[in-house]
Structures are given as C-alpha cells and as structure tokens.
Amino acid sequence: MWRPWTLGVVTERWAQAVDAMSLACLVGILGNVLLLMFPSRSLRSFIACAVAAANLAGAAAVYAVFPFDFGVLGLGWFDPVMHVVLLVALIGAAIGLAFRWRACSLDLPWSVEDDPGAGHLGSASHRRRARRRRGPVDFMTAGQLEARRTGLRLSRSAKCRDSGRSPQSPARGVAPRHHLPVIRHAERRGAAAIPR
C-alpha cells in the first residue's frame, strides 16, 4: 500500500526493521504518558534512558537492513551517503544513550548525601547539585543546634553564654561565635526530622 508513495526508494527489506522502529515509537509514547501521570525527576531520567536505548535499537536495525534504494531515481551515488548519515545517527544515538545513562545513575534514589564516597556519585558536580536540592540553610550556634535536636528550649543565659554575650547585652548587632549550617530539609533523604 505504501510502496507507490515512496517511488520504490523504500524496499521490501523495510519489513525487517519496522518492528524495531515501532518498538522505539511505542516506548516513547508510553514514557510520555507515564511522565504525565507521575512527574518525577528520577522517573524522567529513567524514561529518557529507556527511550534513548529504544531509539538506538531502531537506528541499528535500520542501518543493518538498509531498506533504501535510490538507484530507482537515478541517484545511486546517494546510497553510500545515506549509509554514512545512518552511521553518524547511530553514533549520535549511542553517545546520547551514554549521557542519559550517566544522568539516570546520578538521579537514583541513593546519592552523595547518603554515601559521599560512592564512586562517581561523590563527584564535585553531583555534590553541588545535591546541595542545591537540599533547600535553604540556617546558621545557628552550637547550643541552638543541640536544642533543636533534643527538642529543648534554651534559656536566655544559655543563649548568651553560647554566643559570647552577657545576658544584659542587647541581642541585635552581635554575631554568634560559632556558626553551624543546619539543613531545614534533613528529612528529604530519609534522615530523622529535626524538631522545630
């Protein structure tokens, strides 16, 4: 049925590659439907990796079969050119899959926040990305940090002693002596929630 539309350029060998191309299209459609239902960063990376793998398989099937014959149009010299174009597309799909796999491995449920020395997950770029995901950082004294952890309230004298001020000195304009960064969203990666 489609044969007259292609003027004989697409040969009967296309039937050998159509299954791989259909699978690549189906994986792409299902991946987009899943992303509409579950918009998650980790799922997005995994689906992008699966779609890239399906596209690579489809391109490899078309390259192996090569269902084209430009000789019927008098363009027989275009067959080797099309071989080169398909080979470049295949290499590009392989490189894209490698990058997608790398991105997918960085977005796994475990990360450098849980295991800083876990191979490539401990890279500087991933640490920066993990810090950006953790949220805002508060600075507080060691005593305030301990009070937040234990759920106790500090008296005014304890706060003053911890910050190096006398109880009578004004609270404004005096910086505490020991600043410690405290992550507000510590429970994001499974850590125990810090009492407010």
C-alpha positions, -999 to +999 in steps of 0.1 A: +000+000+000+028+025+009+050+013-019+037+038-046+041+067-022+079+060-018+086+055-056+105+023-049+131+041-027+120+021+004+124-016-004+107-047+009+135-051+035+118-023+055+096-050+070+127-064+088+133-031+105+097-019+111+094-039+144+123-021+160+111+013+148+076+005+161+090-005+194+110+028+197+078+048+189+058+027+215+085+032+242+085+070+235+047+072+237+044+051+269+073+071+285+055+104+279+022+090+292+040+079+324+056+113+328+022+129+325+009+107+353+040+107+376+062+138+371+093+127+390+129+137+383+142+102+388+114+087+366+121+113+339+158+103+338+149+066+337+124+071+309+148+093+289+174+065+292+149+038+281+137+059+251+174+066+241+180+028+242+150+021+221+160+047+196+195+032+194+180-002+187+157+012+160+186+031+143+208-001+145+181-022+129+176+004+100+214+006+095+218-032+095+189-038+070+193-005+050+159-007+033+166+021+007+174+020-030+180+055-045+190+039-078+154+039-090+155+077-090+189+077-108+206+087-075+227+055-070+255+076-056+232+086-027+232+051-012+267+053+003+259+089+015+228+075+033+249+048+048+272+074+063+243+095+075+228+065+092+261+056+108+265+092+122+229+089+135+238+056+152+269+071+168+249+101+180+223+078+195+250+058+213+265+090+227+231+102+237+224+069+255+257+072+274+248+107+286+213+096+295+226+066+314+250+089+333+222+113+342+200+084+352+227+070+375+230+104+392+193+106+399+189+073+416+173+072+450+206+070+467+230+099+463+261+115+477+241+128+506+238+093+519+272+079+508+297+106+499+324+082+488+303+061+465+324+062+433+313+087+407+284+098+430+310+116+450+320+139+422+321+177+428+293+184+403+270+160+420+278+174+454+269+209+441+236+195+427+228+178+460+234+210+479+210+229+456+183+202+461+186+203+499+170+237+503+177+267+524+204+267+551+201+283+585+231+294+606+228+289+643+250+284+673+261+250+686+238+254+716+208+262+694+216+233+672+217+209+702+184+224+715+167+218+682+180+183+680+169+174+715+137+195+715+147+216+745+144+253+747+175+274+757+172+299+785+184+335+778+215+329+798+224+298+778+219+316+746+241+345+758+268+321+771+268+302+738+270+334+717+297+351+738+274+379+751+264+388+786+227+383+795+224+421+798+239+430+764+215+437+735+207+409+711+209+430+680+241+436+661+262+409+678+271+379+658+273+345+675+307+330+680+301+295+664+280+294+633+269+259+622+249+253+590+217+235+597+197+219+569+160+226+572+150+197+550+171+170+565+143+145+563+143+148+525+167+119+521+154+098+550+172+115+579+152+120+611+132+152+611+147+179+634+121+192+659+112+228+653 
